[in-house]
Amino acid sequence: MRRLSLVIAFVCFAFGIAMAQRTISGTVTDKSGQPLIGASILVKGTTSGTVTDIDGKFALEVPTPAEFLIVSYTGFSTLEYPVDGISSEVTIELSESASQLNEVVVTALGIRKEKKALGYSVATIGSGQVENRVESDVGRILRGKAAGVDITQTSGIAGSGTNIIIRGYSSINGTNQPLFVVDGVPFNSNTNSDLGSRQGGATASSRFLDLDPNNIAEINVLKGLSATVLYGEQGANGVILVTTKNGQGGSEAQKGFEVSVTQGVARTEVANLPDYQNTYGNGFSGNFGWFFSNWGPAFDVRGQNGIAEDGTVEHPLDQDRYNEAFPEYEGARYDYKPYDNVTEFFNTGTVLNTSVSVDRNFGNGISFNANYSHLDDTGFTPNNFYQKHNAGVGGKVTLDNGLRIQTSLNIVSSDRQAPPASFNYGSNPSGGDASVFANVLYTPRSIDLVGLPFQNPIDGSQVYYRRGSAIQNPLWGVNNMFDKEVVNRYFGNVGLQYDLTDWLTAQYRIGVDAYTQENRREINRGGSQIPDGVLLSTTRRNTIVDHVFNVSFDTDLSDAFNLSGVVGYNERIDKFDLVGVNSTNQFIFDLFTQDNFIEHNGFQSIQDEAYRGVYASLTAGFNRYLYLTAQARNDWSSTLEADQRSILYPSVSVSFVPTDAFESLQGSRVLNYLKLRAGYGSSARFPDPYTTRAILGSGTNVSQTPGGTPLNINAVSNRLGNRLLEPELIGELEFGVEGRFFNNRVGIDVSLYDKQSSDLLVDLPLDPASGYTTTQINAAEVSNKGIEAQLNLVPFKGDFTWDATLNFTRNKNIVESLTDGVEEIAFAGFSNLGNFAIPGQPFGVIQGIPYQRGPNGGLLVNNSGSYEPGNDIDIIGDPNPNYTMNWLNTISYKGLSFFFQWSYTDGGDIYSVTTATMLARGLTTDTEFDRFLPLILEGEDSEGNPNNIQGYAGDYFFDAYFNADEGSIFDGTVVRLREVALSYALPASLLERTPFGSISLRVSGENLFYNAPNFPEGVNFDPEVLSLGVGNGRGFDFLTGPTAKKYGANLTLTF
């Protein structure tokens, strides 16, 4: 509360001071007077800057010593505009450039630099690509927007997690998630779950879900280590810089407030239900039975195979255990026919999103912004919802003495409920896990899932057709099993900036990010998965306090030489506290209080981490076409022993612009701009807290003495601490070229990188006789080599404009070595089926039980005519795609704009339980053939002869997909219409006599079409899922939930 009070106090202080400081505002246009949206305005010699809004307008606080504004826009010549003589309002006109690309971008620590001076790649995503989307997850909105950034959802459940990987996996057991920085402050984006991925952690939410996309002004993605070195260890996996609209305060000094209101409404549907066959029903071998398979009689069978002459079977609920609750079903008959059971199970969800922002620029260096949004997202699964409130306030103020103060505060409150989604292998989940989706998709066609009762009115227990409660009714599951999550969060910062001279600026910023997350798993007794019920409740508190102090400078040593840079100090404190209770054996049905459960197990975990770093960056520029940048940071971490805590990360990069250096290249209509760049950067990754020492735990009432006295003990953890642990080390070499051609109608940006990771931390098993089972050592090397390419095209420009962007990513990720004596490491999934690190193999290859091969290399067929499974695990797939491509297009005519984005992923194997189960149980149209015609599988016998054994299709399908893990491996190639949108803004002339400044409507859809050509056609499987959850595992589908498609509209009004 003290930190929150401090932030609020600074906000009040900033707006309570009376100032008299000039603000320069105006409009940036081209030669024809058309406004330039997103043009950069930077106060020369400082890091202060802004960008123009949709009308080309801007407002900027200019300190007294400043002499020039640097105004730049892509494809236009950069202009140094003199400050002297400007009263308040100004129109700045830019000319199209034949030789320069001088846009200004946000880099590490929020420092704005000319893009041509950078020796590394930076991707910029503007607010227009983020706001007013039917998707509310910022991570998912970014999919395909930047080369080298791999973003995958865990499922389509509302509020589920999102995995973000930049330039491949560089750690085996450590995190590979990028650092989020919001308004200069590190932002905790963890995906927190009280359960492992097997128990349903795959559907846990990622905390960047707390961001409001409609309050984002710009996102910059720093991909290489040359770009992120100033963040030290925190930037090892790349950095996503989010700049919010807080404190921007409108486009010019206003007489009143600017108000913007956006109302969005959308629908959510399941994107990938299978095409079910409606010829055969429940049973096996052509005979009716209450199996969970669809190899029974055809629906037109009468008087045989268990079907009566009238086409009925015994009622599924005609069971002795249900007679008291449902006497009407005793002796009843049931029509044996196909039902649309799976489609009826799912809902059409609704997304309502309301956003309001208020801006005011008071002039004289004072600006203010406040915003609020409310999201109400009901998913396609019954009783799944996500609700969120976002509120933010921010402001800027300049005192008479030149001190600039900027502050912002954001508050988030969210409530989420989702069904449990544990791993499933084509039947009920095992080991006491819980899953709703486990038993939905492969419900036999002859079961009326929605039309039959699912709950016993007497005791609340489940009711289902399966005898002996072997399978749980999914409708009972969605009404009696819940994963709940409540998050309350605030994050913000206070920044002070002062120009010591006209070329030297001092800055201090304190940032706080704190949240409380309460999770509850509530499962009633009476189901078949967890029959006695459970209540698992946890509360976790995460706090980041971040201090930054730096001094920046920018000075011209002569007409030819410029020197700029920054030196600074950073301190970050992370605090984490988790407390929980796991209670089992429910007493009273549907009462979820701890005292209503008989057995209890409490637990708590506390972690404190401290990081300190000093850093420096120096850029020398020569004649504005050659730039050399040297950077370094030294970090100290509390998670290592004293003699290992200090580590230095150096970096050097160079940028050369031949089109500015050589007059012979200037004035060309073919080559307008060319930049060559190269850089080397380094970083590290520290171990988790408390891995260097053994941990002492306590246990109460563990046992009793012979006299009956409770026995309390202390015990050392099973992990042996390793005081010699060192950080993981990462080094990256990057080369790139950027160019524009044919009067800036064609643009390219290509990056080649080679990233080497060494001393990777892995867990090493120990002999239990030692008193420990594991320890952690530095023991592996991994490499990532890749290419990122972006092609920009403007085929038409004018009233009718077509902008097209094509980006391409290819990354080759190899495990170079493991320590002596270690042949492989299983780091995700299971020890006999999962992702492995094996020297010489791609990172995360899938190992499982393969099919045996015959003498000629064909699949070995046994005496029953089925494929013979192997005895030991082996490599059965590679989940890494060969490459990915995205094609983004914006076609506009005056106020009308049409946008669409296609995405393509080539390769990448998927272990798909969904697909294997659909086929093995005979549910999809792929199995809708004459099943009593004998089949002969392709393959060979043990002598190498072609297989000639005939058999029944149901046996072959069941064995082929369930007998060996290799049968569930499919090629994940997929083409997808990622996003499509049509928007229209009313002409300003129509609004002149109205209270509105602008009115725009946007109709859009996401994931409306996809095709995975190498999956069986009738399954309609969407490979974009991660059943292993957010982390280092990939390429697995364990029936943890289908994907979603969304479509809707947004109406935006400004006053």
FIDRENLO-372804 format. One record per residue (C-alpha): x, y, z. Coordinates in steps of 0.001 Angstrom, whole numbers, plus 500000, padded with zeros to 6 digits. Last residue first. Layout:
N
        x        y        z
        X        Y        Z
...
END
This chain:
1055
        x        y        z
   484138   514122   470893
   485375   510838   469427
   483215   507868   468482
   484407   504331   467757
   482125   501439   466739
   483618   497951   466810
   482210   494879   465053
   482272   491101   465369
   483825   487796   464379
   485722   485206   466381
   487079   481736   465720
   488182   479460   468522
   490612   476593   469069
   489745   473231   470610
   490489   472174   474194
   492919   470071   476195
   492554   466973   473994
   496200   465978   474504
   497725   467838   471574
   501512   467983   471632
   504032   469702   469346
   505595   472024   471883
   507293   472026   475266
   509417   474947   476443
   506800   476891   478376
   503182   477960   478136
   500987   474876   478213
   501854   471271   477407
   498589   471059   475456
   499875   473712   473089
   497452   474346   470220
   497785   475790   466715
   497508   472463   464884
   493791   472988   464065
   492191   469625   463320
   489351   469388   460846
   489053   465663   461690
   487319   464794   458415
   490274   465650   456209
   492873   463495   457916
   495782   465801   458761
   498381   466646   456128
   496359   469446   454540
   495938   471587   457696
   493486   474150   456357
   492365   477301   458113
   489470   479724   457862
   487733   482265   460097
   490706   482524   462450
   489836   486118   463297
   486960   488291   462093
   486353   491981   461592
   483848   494781   461159
   485206   498245   461997
   483098   501389   462237
   484415   504925   462509
   483019   508234   463734
   485198   511307   464199
   485231   514662   465977
   481624   514277   467001
   479454   517043   468418
   477815   517471   465006
   477843   520410   462619
   481219   519606   461073
   480609   515852   461104
   479823   515316   457436
   482889   517303   456383
   485114   515074   458547
   484368   512142   456260
   482980   509076   458073
   485577   506434   458841
   485031   502945   457438
   486550   499631   458395
   486604   496145   456881
   488604   493487   458659
   490150   490062   458061
   492463   488150   460378
   494448   484939   460503
   493215   483383   457285
   495240   480250   457856
   497499   477818   456032
   498726   474825   458029
   501610   472343   457998
   501526   470374   461260
   502663   466992   459880
   501054   464234   461960
   502239   461919   464741
   499548   459837   466501
   500590   456500   464984
   504129   457082   466224
   502874   456730   469788
   502263   453028   469278
   499239   450753   469824
   496578   453479   469845
   496449   454862   466287
   497127   451745   464212
   495554   449374   466718
   492152   451043   466726
   492155   451610   462993
   493167   448035   462281
   490657   446510   464664
   487808   448623   463292
   488786   447872   459680
   488531   444091   460103
   491374   442016   458695
   493205   440681   455657
   496834   439592   455848
   498782   440107   452605
   501724   442201   453813
   504548   442571   451305
   507440   440193   452042
   510407   441465   454059
   510809   438285   456071
   509397   439862   459240
   506271   440884   457346
   505845   443988   455255
   503729   447106   455151
   500585   448586   453657
   497558   447434   455609
   495147   444954   454031
   491475   445640   454649
   488464   443347   454480
   485130   444896   453433
   482985   444951   456509
   483540   448627   457218
   481893   449825   454046
   483058   453434   454269
   482560   456356   456639
   485884   456163   458497
   487306   459453   457186
   483830   460916   457786
   484709   461064   461457
   483827   458891   464455
   485481   455503   464051
   487028   455230   467523
   490582   454926   466214
   489994   457774   463773
   488651   460369   466203
   491089   459163   468860
   494163   459568   466673
   493123   463047   465592
   492405   464325   469088
   495452   462589   470556
   497605   464636   468200
   501400   464383   468415
   502194   467276   466106
   505168   467533   463761
   506437   470875   462475
   506054   471474   458785
   505437   474711   456911
   503409   477336   458725
   501407   479819   456659
   499577   482939   457770
   497197   485132   455769
   496274   488602   456973
   493463   490794   455690
   492663   494492   455866
   490078   496556   453971
   489866   500316   454467
   487221   502870   453517
   487716   506551   454410
   489526   507475   451169
   490116   504175   449423
   492149   501681   451356
   493657   498243   450799
   495715   496974   453739
   497473   493643   453337
   499450   491369   455634
   501041   488161   454327
   502657   485959   456961
   505203   483198   456460
   506606   480452   458691
   509544   478095   458216
   510613   474479   458643
   508434   474138   461720
   509933   472669   464914
   507901   469789   466350
   510314   467070   465142
   508842   463581   465311
   509191   459902   466239
   512595   459849   467940
   512888   456620   469928
   511242   454945   472890
   511773   451243   473508
   509782   448095   472726
   508492   448888   469258
   504908   448555   468097
   503915   445975   465441
   501499   447195   462813
   498333   445161   462527
   497660   442095   460314
   497159   439745   463238
   500449   437942   462495
   502385   441188   462859
   503022   443863   460225
   506357   445705   460232
   506227   449125   458620
   508568   449305   455646
   512345   449620   455918
   513182   446626   453741
   513967   444260   456641
   510819   445301   458511
   510320   448389   460645
   508897   448559   464145
   506396   451216   465041
   507653   453899   467364
   507113   454335   471134
   507833   457921   472083
   510361   460699   471566
   509483   464116   470164
   512401   466356   469237
   512667   469352   471539
   515692   471119   470077
   516743   469654   466757
   519177   466740   467063
   522968   466661   467248
   522982   466098   470991
   519535   465080   472311
   517220   467466   474191
   513839   465797   474499
   510181   466743   474157
   507699   464136   475370
   506621   460525   475577
   508499   457985   477731
   509946   460383   480332
   506827   462495   480146
   505853   465893   478736
   508571   468532   478692
   512271   468480   479619
   513393   464941   478831
   517189   465123   478686
   519385   462887   476557
   522701   461042   476537
   524112   462352   479820
   527443   460747   480790
   529565   463655   479667
   527661   466950   479575
   525298   467618   476722
   526141   469009   473299
   525010   470967   470240
   521251   470792   470692
   520104   472354   467412
   517500   475044   466570
   517232   476055   462929
   515034   479117   462538
   513242   480283   459396
   510993   483326   459420
   509334   485138   456506
   507389   488394   456414
   505220   489710   453587
   503809   493210   453853
   501308   494763   451457
   500068   498337   451275
   497389   499080   448651
   496276   502662   448249
   493386   504220   446332
   493265   507926   447051
   496971   507790   446310
   499387   504877   446201
   499060   501555   444411
   501445   498590   444340
   502962   499572   447713
   505095   496569   448667
   506981   495732   451844
   509116   492579   452051
   510294   491283   455406
   512941   488680   456028
   514110   486887   459139
   516818   484266   458804
   518005   481738   461317
   520603   480030   463404
   519824   478944   466952
   522384   476938   468919
   522173   474913   472136
   524892   473876   474584
   524441   471785   477717
   525723   470932   481212
   525778   473633   483852
   524516   471620   486840
   521372   471151   488911
   520900   468394   491482
   518469   465535   491761
   517383   462601   493954
   519072   463393   497259
   519994   461377   500347
   523001   459852   498608
   521234   456488   498503
   518725   458161   496206
   521389   457961   493452
   521307   461310   491694
   519467   462591   488622
   520939   465673   486881
   518704   468672   486285
   519874   470993   483536
   521265   474528   483418
   522753   475634   480128
   526481   476372   480244
   526270   477506   476616
   523871   479281   474282
   524895   480294   470748
   522819   482623   468583
   523618   483004   464888
   521551   485618   463125
   520667   486738   459620
   518318   489689   459247
   516544   490987   456137
   514461   494157   455776
   513150   494944   452301
   511091   497769   450825
   509331   498318   447526
   507244   501384   446593
   509818   503743   448102
   510328   505577   444815
   511312   502340   443070
   513368   500840   445892
   513781   500789   449642
   516438   498905   451542
   517421   497276   454789
   520242   494799   455258
   521166   492718   458253
   523831   490795   460108
   523538   489410   463630
   525957   487590   465941
   524532   486327   469217
   526044   485245   472509
   524272   483529   475383
   525643   482294   478705
   523726   480339   481349
   524717   481635   484745
   527091   479667   486960
   526358   476987   489545
   529261   476140   491822
   527209   476265   495021
   525123   473309   493860
   522210   472520   496165
   521121   468889   496312
   517405   468585   495519
   515391   466127   497626
   514645   468910   500117
   515992   468798   503663
   513497   467812   506322
   512301   469306   509585
   509933   467253   511676
   506808   467359   513844
   505580   464180   515539
   502190   464242   517227
   502232   462458   520616
   500461   459104   520572
   502681   457319   523099
   504406   455299   520404
   505267   458653   518778
   503028   459944   516031
   503498   460865   512415
   503791   463854   510098
   501765   466056   512430
   503750   469066   511262
   506270   469224   508450
   509074   471730   507957
   511359   472384   505038
   515080   473059   504812
   516258   473910   501325
   519621   472730   500015
   521730   475451   498453
   522604   476685   494980
   519096   476152   493650
   517538   478623   496097
   516216   481083   493545
   515985   479995   489912
   519189   480018   487918
   520393   483153   486122
   520268   483607   482365
   522974   485430   480502
   523432   488027   477798
   525535   488851   474785
   525390   491013   471691
   527178   491221   468355
   526089   493515   465564
   525993   494111   461854
   524165   496559   459666
   523905   497579   456031
   521440   500283   454987
   520162   501140   451540
   517635   503777   450513
   516075   505045   447320
   517472   502566   444806
   515408   502645   441622
   514377   506289   441346
   517953   507349   441930
   518602   510796   443382
   521461   509582   445535
   523592   506556   444750
   526306   508540   443001
   526400   510915   445943
   527811   508175   448127
   527442   508183   451910
   523701   508764   452210
   522790   505906   449889
   525572   503829   451441
   523930   503863   454910
   526230   502037   457372
   525218   500742   460780
   527582   499150   463284
   527047   497114   466431
   528917   496231   469622
   527769   494409   472721
   529252   493432   476055
   527481   491545   478870
   529382   491470   482176
   528654   489032   485010
   528811   489351   488777
   527084   486825   491000
   529484   483903   490802
   531761   484666   493790
   528792   485638   495965
   526706   482527   495296
   523963   482866   492740
   520260   483737   493037
   521035   487192   494472
   522053   488488   491042
   524661   491082   490039
   524608   492462   486533
   527165   494314   484394
   525925   495965   481202
   527741   496933   478041
   527166   498862   474852
   529261   500020   471898
   527551   501661   468921
   529214   502657   465650
   527222   504734   463181
   527996   505663   459574
   525588   507643   457389
   524760   510727   459427
   528073   512412   458621
   529840   510192   461171
   527947   508977   464204
   529442   507631   467410
   527058   505780   469679
   527915   505019   473316
   525903   502854   475691
   526547   502204   479356
   525154   499916   482009
   525110   499228   485710
   523043   496403   487149
   521426   495193   490314
   519086   492256   490670
   517339   491062   493832
   515140   488006   494281
   512798   487048   497113
   510873   483800   497108
   508267   482458   499518
   506371   479173   499199
   503452   477899   501235
   501581   474625   501657
   498499   473235   503346
   497075   469724   503012
   493524   468997   504071
   491294   465961   504416
   487604   466028   505342
   486249   468725   503089
   483325   470943   504089
   485618   472978   506382
   487513   474252   503343
   484398   475711   501805
   482998   474646   498453
   479486   473354   499071
   478112   471583   496000
   477631   468197   497733
   478160   468098   501487
   481181   466120   502752
   483851   466537   500059
   486825   464176   500252
   489791   466405   499389
   491329   469714   500428
   494440   471310   498946
   495331   474511   500776
   497442   477345   499464
   500024   480047   500064
   502306   481564   497443
   504552   484579   498030
   506785   486214   495444
   508960   489293   495684
   511085   490680   492881
   513462   493607   493515
   515017   495417   490571
   517863   497899   490585
   519163   499710   487533
   522061   502151   487184
   522948   504340   484243
   525133   505589   481449
   523660   506822   478174
   524831   507664   474698
   525338   510162   471932
   528292   511474   469936
   527984   513218   466603
   530785   513867   464128
   530643   515575   460730
   529657   519155   461525
   531711   518906   464683
   531504   517340   468129
   527725   517330   467845
   526154   516340   471146
   523650   513852   472517
   523803   512872   476178
   522006   510578   478557
   522333   510251   482327
   520615   507320   483961
   518733   506255   487035
   516345   503321   486933
   514537   501766   489886
   512220   498748   489572
   509913   497332   492224
   508292   494078   491133
   505657   492384   493263
   503948   489020   492938
   501393   487717   495413
   499958   484235   495094
   496787   482940   496700
   495846   479302   496378
   492705   477185   496678
   492376   473514   495791
   488952   472087   496601
   488440   468453   495639
   485696   465911   495062
   485370   462286   496199
   484902   460746   492744
   487757   462592   490980
   487407   461311   487385
   484173   459329   487763
   482111   462192   489117
   480078   462210   492330
   482001   464660   494454
   482058   468235   493280
   485192   469738   491791
   486357   473267   492620
   489823   474365   491554
   490464   477802   493003
   493001   480429   492064
   493618   483818   493634
   496110   486123   491943
   497413   489205   493712
   499301   491747   491661
   502122   494225   491866
   504080   496131   489239
   505927   499192   490511
   508157   501602   488642
   510590   504232   489832
   512176   506481   487242
   515135   508843   487334
   516510   510843   484423
   519408   513200   483826
   519889   514966   480484
   523022   516386   478805
   523085   518131   475412
   521344   521458   476036
   522624   521337   479581
   521451   519639   482793
   518151   518814   481113
   515952   517272   483785
   513749   514198   483757
   511693   512695   486570
   509605   509561   486102
   506856   508063   488235
   505621   504611   487360
   502657   502328   487183
   501246   498913   487869
   498214   497734   489762
   496723   494288   489897
   493783   492318   491206
   493358   488864   489697
   490598   486322   490341
   490883   482828   488874
   488523   479873   488845
   489003   476350   487512
   485609   474705   487680
   484162   471191   487765
   480468   470627   488501
   478482   472091   485612
   481100   471627   482882
   481786   468090   484163
   478180   466969   484404
   477848   467961   480756
   481022   465990   479998
   479532   462785   481420
   482394   460873   482989
   483475   457491   481628
   483960   454320   483663
   480815   455032   485662
   480117   451258   485913
   478014   451132   482770
   478479   453987   480353
   475255   455798   479502
   475808   458649   481890
   474544   460192   485130
   476916   462131   487400
   476375   462505   491114
   474197   465248   492557
   472859   463055   495412
   469141   462789   494666
   468772   464783   491458
   471344   462569   489687
   473042   464686   487054
   473498   464349   483282
   469922   463891   482110
   469615   463039   478378
   468881   465464   475538
   472306   467109   475497
   474381   463955   474995
   471913   462084   472798
   474195   459082   472303
   474082   457304   468913
   476999   459291   467475
   479383   458012   470123
   481013   460825   472155
   484500   461309   470736
   484645   465096   470978
   483230   465352   474482
   484975   462873   476789
   488405   464360   477448
   487156   467897   476865
   485873   468229   480432
   489087   467144   482109
   490075   466165   485619
   493160   464341   486863
   493073   461611   489509
   495882   459636   487931
   494255   459010   484595
   492233   461110   482197
   489136   459299   480919
   489586   457941   477394
   491410   458928   474222
   494762   459794   475786
   493733   462762   477904
   495781   465457   479571
   493909   467696   481978
   491475   470374   480867
   489536   471700   483849
   486686   473960   482728
   487245   477713   482821
   486285   480618   485061
   487892   484045   485028
   487533   487239   487045
   489645   490311   486407
   490608   493536   488136
   493254   495812   486667
   494544   499177   487869
   496954   501360   485927
   498912   504353   487201
   500995   506772   485180
   503530   509479   485846
   505672   511967   483980
   507534   514834   485568
   509742   517257   483664
   512056   519578   485566
   512668   522740   483508
   512776   525217   486416
   509290   526431   485614
   507977   522911   486032
   507000   520620   483180
   504048   518269   483645
   503021   514978   482187
   500042   512825   483024
   498596   509413   483518
   495465   507588   484521
   494394   504021   483925
   491454   501742   484533
   491025   498195   483261
   488110   495939   484251
   488083   492299   483166
   485650   489441   482742
   486537   486009   481372
   483954   483270   480982
   483588   479507   480659
   480362   478104   482118
   479469   476191   478938
   482324   476137   476401
   482231   478615   473498
   483594   481378   475681
   481845   484212   477458
   483987   487342   477240
   482998   490483   479148
   485617   493215   478830
   485393   496617   480495
   487581   499572   479684
   488617   502780   481386
   490946   505583   480403
   492433   508769   481775
   494913   511106   480084
   496503   514383   481141
   498826   517016   479775
   500713   519958   481275
   503672   521633   479574
   502198   525116   479222
   499220   523703   477372
   496268   522103   479127
   496373   519025   476912
   493411   516926   477884
   492568   513369   477022
   489653   511151   478115
   489424   507485   477146
   486476   505106   477143
   486468   501417   476167
   483630   498894   476129
   484218   495300   475063
   481454   492734   474804
   482439   489238   473643
   479694   486643   473203
   480016   482878   473070
   478218   480503   470726
   477850   477433   472874
   479208   473896   472694
   477346   470703   473618
   474921   470971   470717
   477749   470538   468200
   478956   467433   470033
   475561   465688   470199
   474164   466089   466703
   472422   462741   467189
   472591   459653   464974
   469988   456925   465420
   469253   453968   467697
   466022   455122   469284
   465847   454215   472956
   463613   451746   474755
   462369   451954   478322
   462547   449049   480800
   463408   451404   483649
   463728   454867   482080
   460713   456396   483803
   462046   455321   487194
   464753   457996   486967
   466151   458772   490437
   465324   455412   492000
   466105   453415   488840
   469475   455077   488283
   471740   452539   490016
   469849   449642   488421
   470554   450884   484908
   468092   451822   482177
   469923   455109   481588
   471172   454131   478124
   467673   452921   477145
   467738   449433   475671
   468040   449520   471914
   465646   450668   469226
   465302   450225   465448
   461800   448774   465565
   463118   445275   464787
   465488   445541   467748
   469208   446305   467365
   471755   444088   469154
   473554   442961   465972
   470230   442004   464401
   466545   442957   464063
   467029   446152   462105
   470181   447819   460743
   469649   451286   459210
   471855   453009   461781
   474831   450858   460832
   475991   448555   463569
   478821   449410   465977
   482346   450676   465316
   481719   454005   467037
   483677   453578   470220
   483168   454455   473864
   481539   451094   474419
   477948   450557   475390
   477431   447799   472864
   475930   447219   469406
   477692   444820   467108
   479614   445729   463952
   482965   444779   465444
   482439   447371   468161
   479619   449414   469612
   477873   452788   469323
   476812   454046   465924
   477460   453850   462214
   476239   455935   459267
   476297   459466   460667
   479946   460332   460107
   481198   463357   461992
   483017   466251   460336
   485225   467346   463206
   484745   470564   465197
   487513   473092   464507
   486825   476746   465063
   484549   476553   468075
   482603   479785   468133
   483021   483253   469577
   480775   486186   468711
   481733   489833   468863
   480620   493208   470201
   482779   496291   470499
   481987   499721   471829
   484596   502433   471577
   484375   505871   473172
   486924   508644   472717
   486797   511926   474618
   488972   514980   474025
   488667   517452   476883
   488232   521154   476565
   489924   524324   475394
   492726   522248   474015
   496476   522558   473560
   497181   520001   470878
   497049   516319   470042
   495659   514811   473195
   497062   514214   476653
   499732   511595   476128
   499696   510816   479839
   498636   507201   479515
   498459   506143   475880
   500519   503047   476575
   503968   502208   475259
   504674   498480   475267
   508250   497318   474718
   508523   493598   474000
   512025   492416   474875
   514009   489430   473653
   514860   486179   475406
   517998   487403   477222
   516406   490749   478089
   516094   490172   481840
   519706   489061   482032
   520925   492484   480967
   518313   495054   479992
   521018   497143   478292
   521842   494114   476126
   518415   494078   474471
   519127   495407   470972
   522480   493717   470441
   520902   490622   471992
   518468   490367   469107
   514676   490607   469026
   513638   494016   470331
   509900   494248   469608
   508351   497702   469719
   504684   498158   470599
   502845   501463   470213
   499987   503534   471604
   498332   500830   473697
   495180   501715   475623
   492810   499820   473316
   494871   496647   473780
   494206   496685   477558
   496939   494753   479357
   495967   492160   481979
   496248   489360   479393
   499967   490045   479713
   499473   487792   482736
   499212   484552   480826
   496138   482477   481658
   496122   478823   482700
   494653   476442   480096
   497711   474200   479875
   497783   473880   483660
   495194   471137   483397
   496562   468289   485499
   499100   467184   482883
   500289   470762   482378
   501182   470944   486044
   498740   472473   488477
   498826   475559   490649
   499208   477589   487496
   500805   480915   486722
   501638   482094   483214
   504091   484884   483857
   503857   488294   482186
   505308   490367   485032
   505906   493828   483605
   509311   495488   483714
   508829   499296   483744
   509613   501654   480846
   506028   502419   479908
   505280   498689   479926
   508275   496364   479529
   507517   492730   478728
   510509   490399   478856
   510461   487522   476412
   509588   483908   477322
   512351   481311   477005
   512234   480281   480647
   514845   477917   482010
   514863   474123   481634
   516354   473757   478158
   517364   477321   477334
   517858   479008   473942
   514521   478254   472317
   513995   480073   469049
   514387   483584   467706
   511621   485092   469877
   509216   482711   471630
   505765   483722   472878
   503340   481173   474378
   499765   482238   475072
   497546   481141   477961
   493782   480692   478205
   491444   483618   478933
   488470   482277   476973
   489232   478706   475899
   490632   478603   472373
   493692   476582   473329
   497357   476934   474349
   497890   479800   471937
   501053   480043   469869
   503266   483040   469123
   506602   482697   467309
   508347   486051   466789
   511109   486004   464175
   509237   488196   461705
   506745   490629   463217
   502949   490961   462838
   502315   487230   462468
   500675   486877   465839
   500704   490223   467674
   496979   490097   468507
   497612   486793   470250
   500004   488373   472725
   497727   491346   473359
   494841   489033   474319
   491528   490841   473682
   490723   489381   470250
   487776   491076   468521
   490222   493875   467781
   489635   497607   468244
   493277   498345   469080
   496421   496472   468073
   497345   497131   464426
   496178   500750   464551
   498194   501219   467742
   501419   500756   465820
   503588   497654   465666
   507315   498340   465390
   509925   495642   464764
   513542   496419   465706
   516548   494794   464032
   520148   495615   464919
   522916   498077   464086
   520667   501047   464716
   521537   504478   463322
   519044   504173   460435
   516237   503738   462944
   516805   507156   464438
   516761   506729   468163
   514229   507034   470965
   515393   505744   474352
   512683   503806   476204
   515225   501820   478239
   516066   499783   475123
   514825   501176   471799
   511842   503258   470685
   511911   504120   466998
   512575   507259   464941
   512023   507144   461200
   514856   508271   458969
   514620   506235   455797
   516689   508306   453415
   517668   508570   449769
   514843   509742   447581
   512899   511300   450387
   509383   512642   450114
   509180   516151   451482
   507847   517027   454913
   505652   519996   455867
   505419   521156   459455
   502346   523143   460429
   502736   525076   463671
   500663   526091   466693
   502235   527609   469804
   504434   530655   469203
   507210   529121   467153
   509880   531738   466484
   512756   529727   467840
   512095   525997   467793
   513898   525377   464528
   512722   522345   462500
   515314   519714   461676
   513635   517736   458892
   514065   514072   458011
   513331   513344   454392
   510255   511254   453768
   509833   507524   453055
   509040   506664   456665
   508437   509822   458657
   510755   512165   460496
   510682   515444   462438
   513735   516402   464492
   512750   519465   466552
   515455   522065   467037
   516828   524610   469546
   516097   523204   473004
   517380   525183   476009
   513863   525989   477328
   512507   522455   477389
   509909   521495   474773
   506691   519761   475773
   505218   518164   472668
   501796   518164   471052
   500975   516367   467835
   498527   516327   464963
   498634   514206   461797
   494889   513618   462007
   495290   509980   463102
   497805   511052   465753
   501358   512310   465373
   504205   510757   467331
   506048   511944   470429
   509504   512833   471667
   511783   513470   474603
   515075   511558   474539
   517080   514759   474354
   519647   516450   472070
   517098   517278   469414
   513524   517217   470663
   511980   514358   468703
   508897   514381   466497
   508029   511072   464807
   505300   510807   462159
   502609   508293   463081
   499913   509554   460740
   501064   512045   458117
   498326   514569   457344
   497694   515372   453660
   498703   518957   452792
   499881   518161   449291
   503537   518546   450258
   503162   516049   453118
   501759   516961   456497
   502763   517232   460164
   500330   519181   462350
   500796   521385   465377
   501704   521646   469000
   504530   523235   470935
   503976   523361   474686
   505397   526330   476585
   505825   526256   480337
   503939   528385   482851
   503051   525997   485636
   500611   525700   488486
   501186   522503   490402
   498304   520276   491432
   498404   517991   488448
   501814   516548   489116
   501272   516362   492863
   498103   514323   492480
   499874   511834   490258
   502880   511769   492580
   500639   511022   495533
   498950   508207   493653
   502319   506586   492954
   503434   506921   496563
   500145   505577   497865
   500553   502492   495710
   504063   501985   497040
   502896   502383   500648
   500000   500000   500000
END
